[in-house]
Amino acid sequence: MKRRRAREYALQVLFQLDVTNAAFDKKILHDFWEGNSEDADVREFADAIVEGTLAHLNEIDKAIEQAAEHWSIGRMSVVDRNIMRAAAYELLYRNDIPPSVAINEAIEIAKRYGSEDSFAFINGILDKIRKLKVN
């Protein structure tokens, strides 16, 4: 459950950066956590997701667009694309997280923060990314 909270925090930061089109620096994370008494391990995992996602954003967006036939990243809702970005980072760059866990966590977060159909859309795209990585 702590990792889910960390993923939700990471979504909040990624969403904020996407909406504001702000350049990332460590001060954004510092400001985000200021006044928050969250556990250090939750903060560290959330920060790792944010930093890793942003470090590989171009490759992640290409993978999402490749898996999402007929959809550009810009046409996706801000919430959906950032849930997928974070999960795709885990799928493509985090060997310590089983793909099924990354996808399942993204689906659960989509059910909470996305639209009624978000979880199915996200599940389909992430499953294609998982399959592309295996091949």
Disulfide bonds with the S-S distance in Angstrom:
none
